[in-house]
Amino acid sequence: MDPAAWRVKAKLTLRDVARRLGVASPMTVLRYERGEREAPNSVALRYERESGGQVTSEDLHRARQRFLRGQAKRAA
Protein backbone atom coordinates (compact mmCIF):
# COMPACT_ATOMS: atom_id res chain seq x y z
CA MET A 1 0.00 0.00 0.00
CA ASP A 2 1.15 3.50 -0.70
CA PRO A 3 2.62 4.94 2.55
CA ALA A 4 0.65 8.19 2.29
CA ALA A 5 -2.58 6.29 1.61
CA TRP A 6 -1.98 4.16 4.69
CA ARG A 7 -1.33 7.24 6.83
CA VAL A 8 -4.54 8.92 5.65
CA LYS A 9 -6.56 5.71 6.06
CA ALA A 10 -5.17 5.28 9.59
CA LYS A 11 -6.04 8.95 10.33
CA LEU A 12 -2.48 9.73 11.34
CA THR A 13 -0.56 12.94 10.86
CA LEU A 14 2.96 13.14 9.53
CA ARG A 15 4.03 13.94 13.10
CA ASP A 16 2.26 10.80 14.40
CA VAL A 17 4.03 8.62 11.86
CA ALA A 18 7.39 10.28 12.57
CA ARG A 19 7.01 9.45 16.26
CA ARG A 20 6.03 5.85 15.52
CA LEU A 21 8.96 5.40 13.16
CA GLY A 22 11.45 7.11 15.45
CA VAL A 23 12.15 9.75 12.80
CA ALA A 24 13.05 13.26 13.99
CA SER A 25 11.05 15.26 11.46
CA PRO A 26 7.59 14.90 9.92
CA MET A 27 9.13 16.32 6.72
CA THR A 28 11.37 13.25 6.54
CA VAL A 29 8.26 11.05 6.59
CA LEU A 30 6.78 13.15 3.79
CA ARG A 31 9.97 12.68 1.76
CA TYR A 32 9.76 8.90 2.28
CA GLU A 33 6.12 8.94 1.15
CA ARG A 34 6.95 10.94 -1.97
CA GLY A 35 10.06 8.88 -2.68
CA GLU A 36 12.31 11.92 -2.41
CA ARG A 37 14.40 10.07 0.16
CA GLU A 38 15.18 6.40 0.37
CA ALA A 39 14.03 4.94 3.66
CA PRO A 40 16.77 3.05 5.52
CA ASN A 41 16.06 -0.62 6.19
CA SER A 42 15.41 0.08 9.88
CA VAL A 43 12.70 2.62 8.97
CA ALA A 44 11.19 0.32 6.34
CA LEU A 45 10.91 -2.44 8.94
CA ARG A 46 9.25 -0.05 11.41
CA TYR A 47 6.80 1.07 8.70
CA GLU A 48 5.84 -2.54 8.13
CA ARG A 49 5.43 -3.21 11.85
CA GLU A 50 3.50 0.00 12.58
CA SER A 51 1.19 -0.47 9.60
CA GLY A 52 0.44 -4.07 10.46
CA GLY A 53 2.14 -5.16 7.25
CA GLN A 54 0.13 -2.82 5.03
CA VAL A 55 3.21 -0.76 4.05
CA THR A 56 6.16 -2.90 3.01
CA SER A 57 9.71 -2.12 1.99
CA GLU A 58 8.60 -2.82 -1.57
CA ASP A 59 5.97 -0.08 -1.28
CA LEU A 60 8.62 2.40 -0.14
CA HIS A 61 10.89 1.24 -2.97
CA ARG A 62 8.10 1.79 -5.52
CA ALA A 63 7.57 5.33 -4.22
CA ARG A 64 11.30 5.97 -4.65
CA GLN A 65 11.29 4.56 -8.18
CA ARG A 66 8.31 6.74 -9.18
CA PHE A 67 10.12 9.81 -7.90
CA LEU A 68 13.35 8.94 -9.71
CA ARG A 69 11.52 8.27 -12.99
CA GLY A 70 9.82 11.65 -12.68
CA GLN A 71 13.18 13.32 -12.11
CA ALA A 72 14.67 11.59 -15.17
CA LYS A 73 11.76 12.76 -17.36
CA ARG A 74 12.25 16.36 -16.23
CA ALA A 75 15.97 16.18 -16.98
CA ALA A 76 15.41 14.81 -20.50
ZIHU-V63350 format. One record per run of one state. SS is the DSSP state (alpha for helix, beta for strand, coil for the rest). FROM is the first residue (numbers start at 1). TO is the last residue. Records with the same first field share a line. If there is no record, write none. Layout:
# ZIHU-V63350
SS->FROM-TO + FROM-TO
This chain:
# ZIHU-V63350
coil->1-2 + 10-13 + 22-25 + 35-40 + 51-56 + 76-76
alpha->3-9 + 14-21 + 26-34 + 41-50 + 57-75
